[in-house]
């Protein structure tokens, strides 16, 4: 089990991740703030959806989601079409222009990460992916209700399981689409970077 000082240092390091998020936000086009990038990323990853589902994935309220959706719709990056199951609702779809914008956002993010981590080995990048994936899994879905506390015995991995877990996480991350700016990066306002 990690010591208290280790958890305190981990908390400080996680707070400092804001600098990484700010750098990623700075390279985005001026007309694509973090909220817009998150909308495009989620539609690219999950496909067409209702605004209520998008709000759930963004983990923000409907009024904030509506502002982000209006912003991307004004630029022609998404279309809002009637939901056949409920004419009062709209289904959001990426347009070809939105897909091209998403590809450009991903390219910019990938290039920045490649530049900043140029002196890291492939094994170090894989280790970071595995550990960050495991960290996210440990916290679960931030939009869901908090799970009951786990006992220390339940959280201790079986001997040799940690390596297998990290390898599975890296393999899972390698299959997942490249995220640009996901909901955890998203700020509740439309223009203020993290």
Phi and psi in degrees as a GROMACS rama.xvg file:
@    title "Ramachandran Plot"
@    xaxis  label "Phi"
@    yaxis  label "Psi"
@TYPE xy
-66.9054  150.572  UNK-2
-82.2178  162.98  UNK-3
-55.5763  -43.275  UNK-4
-61.4406  -35.76  UNK-5
-65.5222  -41.8831  UNK-6
-66.8292  -36.1279  UNK-7
-64.0097  -43.0587  UNK-8
-66.5393  -39.0885  UNK-9
-61.1919  -42.9671  UNK-10
-60.055  -41.703  UNK-11
-63.6225  -43.927  UNK-12
-65.3375  -38.9341  UNK-13
-66.0623  -35.8202  UNK-14
-63.2778  -35.3873  UNK-15
-72.6309  -13.2067  UNK-16
-62.2206  -18.107  UNK-17
-54.5823  -33.3761  UNK-18
-64.4331  -38.4068  UNK-19
-65.6981  -45.4043  UNK-20
-62.2205  -39.1272  UNK-21
-65.3231  -40.7732  UNK-22
-62.8011  -42.0853  UNK-23
-63.8645  -38.8938  UNK-24
-67.0819  -35.1328  UNK-25
-65.5497  -27.9574  UNK-26
-87.0835  -4.25752  UNK-27
-74.1793  150.332  UNK-28
-57.5497  150.1  UNK-29
-59.7466  -27.4834  UNK-30
-93.7358  12.5141  UNK-31
-131.111  79.2714  UNK-32
-68.4195  173.926  UNK-33
-54.7756  -40.3331  UNK-34
-62.6925  -40.7811  UNK-35
-67.4664  -42.6431  UNK-36
-61.4278  -38.744  UNK-37
-65.5915  -40.9053  UNK-38
-60.5693  -48.9621  UNK-39
-61.9144  -43.2536  UNK-40
-61.722  -45.3296  UNK-41
-68.3151  -40.1504  UNK-42
-66.1787  -36.6376  UNK-43
-66.0107  -37.8827  UNK-44
-79.4954  -43.2823  UNK-45
-102.371  -11.8803  UNK-46
84.7716  -172.86  UNK-47
-59.9514  146.064  UNK-48
-161.045  165.092  UNK-49
-74.6551  158.549  UNK-50
-62.3356  -34.9475  UNK-51
-62.3415  -39.0442  UNK-52
-67.595  -40.8025  UNK-53
-61.3145  -44.187  UNK-54
-59.2649  -39.8607  UNK-55
-63.8701  -45.2003  UNK-56
-67.3642  -35.0814  UNK-57
-74.4411  -20.8153  UNK-58
62.5351  40.0373  UNK-59
-133.333  166.91  UNK-60
-77.3385  169.613  UNK-61
-63.4153  -33.5418  UNK-62
-65.6142  -39.704  UNK-63
-67.9874  -43.6572  UNK-64
-59.4494  -43.0268  UNK-65
-59.2713  -41.1504  UNK-66
-63.5173  -44.2207  UNK-67
-63.8478  -42.8618  UNK-68
-64.7306  -42.5218  UNK-69
-60.4992  -41.1994  UNK-70
-61.5863  -48.6388  UNK-71
-72.7421  -31.2144  UNK-72
-67.8012  -38.9903  UNK-73
-59.8283  -30.1901  UNK-74
-89.5179  -0.892099  UNK-75
78.3705  17.8283  UNK-76
-84.8095  -22.174  UNK-77
-136.949  160.932  UNK-78
-120.024  149.154  UNK-79
-115.377  113.719  UNK-80
-117.997  155.409  UNK-81
-59.8663  141.678  UNK-82
-81.2832  119.574  UNK-83
-58.865  -28.2808  UNK-84
-80.4015  -23.2451  UNK-85
-154.058  100.378  UNK-86
-61.2594  -17.6865  UNK-87
-77.6938  -19.4351  UNK-88
-97.868  161.637  UNK-89
-121.319  145.909  UNK-90
-103.511  132.004  UNK-91
-95.8312  133.071  UNK-92
-131.123  142.423  UNK-93
-71.2509  138.831  UNK-94
-90.4672  169.185  UNK-95
-56.9947  -36.5892  UNK-96
-66.0569  -39.5775  UNK-97
-64.2887  -40.0477  UNK-98
-63.5765  -41.4301  UNK-99
-64.8371  -39.3224  UNK-100
-63.8066  -42.2655  UNK-101
-61.806  -40.9166  UNK-102
-61.5919  -42.6071  UNK-103
-65.2394  -41.6229  UNK-104
-62.1157  -43.1012  UNK-105
-63.6024  -42.2237  UNK-106
-59.9026  -46.1052  UNK-107
-62.649  -44.6719  UNK-108
-62.9999  -44.7236  UNK-109
-62.9854  -42.8595  UNK-110
-64.0761  -41.0651  UNK-111
-63.9745  -45.9922  UNK-112
-62.7171  -41.9471  UNK-113
-62.2881  -38.6408  UNK-114
-67.3039  -49.0803  UNK-115
-69.3597  -28.3665  UNK-116
-107.185  23.7905  UNK-117
-60.194  -30.4524  UNK-118
-91.3338  7.73565  UNK-119
-91.5323  145.019  UNK-120
-79.4041  162.298  UNK-121
-58.0194  -38.8365  UNK-122
-64.1378  -38.1375  UNK-123
-67.3532  -40.7619  UNK-124
-64.2973  -44.0562  UNK-125
-59.9251  -40.6813  UNK-126
-64.0802  -42.6905  UNK-127
-61.7841  -45.3033  UNK-128
-58.7739  -46.62  UNK-129
-61.7811  -44.1096  UNK-130
-70.1292  -39.1918  UNK-131
-68.1201  -38.0547  UNK-132
-62.4818  -44.0887  UNK-133
-64.179  -39.3377  UNK-134
-61.8455  -46.6119  UNK-135
-60.922  -42.3118  UNK-136
-62.2168  -36.5412  UNK-137
-64.6719  -31.5729  UNK-138
-88.6082  -18.5896  UNK-139
71.4191  -163.993  UNK-140
-81.8046  116.425  UNK-141
-65.5521  -16.3118  UNK-142
-85.4501  -15.7341  UNK-143
-87.1371  165.808  UNK-144
-67.4299  151.66  UNK-145
-64.827  135.211  UNK-146
-72.6591  158.792  UNK-147
-63.7924  150.602  UNK-148
-59.2025  142.185  UNK-149
-96.4434  146.789  UNK-150
-73.7616  153.918  UNK-151
-56.7493  -35.3436  UNK-152
-65.4203  -35.0313  UNK-153
-72.7183  -24.1136  UNK-154
-90.8439  -15.2657  UNK-155
-74.7946  126.201  UNK-156
-72.1986  152.01  UNK-157
-67.2892  152.942  UNK-158
-54.0372  130.849  UNK-159
81.8841  -8.12985  UNK-160
-75.6095  -28.5688  UNK-161
-61.3853  -44.1829  UNK-162
-63.6571  -41.5222  UNK-163
-65.8531  -39.3814  UNK-164
-63.494  -44.7187  UNK-165
-64.1387  -41.3593  UNK-166
-63.8347  -41.2943  UNK-167
-64.2187  -39.0901  UNK-168
-65.6462  -41.9205  UNK-169
-65.1464  -41.9839  UNK-170
-62.9124  -40.8189  UNK-171
-65.4548  -43.2411  UNK-172
-64.5624  -34.6308  UNK-173
-67.1282  -29.098  UNK-174
-83.6436  -20.7788  UNK-175
-75.6718  150.743  UNK-176
-65.5829  152.896  UNK-177
-68.9678  117.694  UNK-178
-75.4981  146.703  UNK-179
-96.8961  -78.1775  UNK-180
-134.251  107.585  UNK-181
-85.9759  175.629  UNK-182
-53.3137  -39.7233  UNK-183
-60.1069  -23.8004  UNK-184
-82.7048  -22.8877  UNK-185
-66.9356  131.97  UNK-186
-94.2381  154.429  UNK-187
-69.0026  -13.9493  UNK-188
-96.1106  166.447  UNK-189
-88.9713  -22.1424  UNK-190
-120.037  -19.1603  UNK-191
-79.6006  115.465  UNK-192
-69.1193  159.479  UNK-193
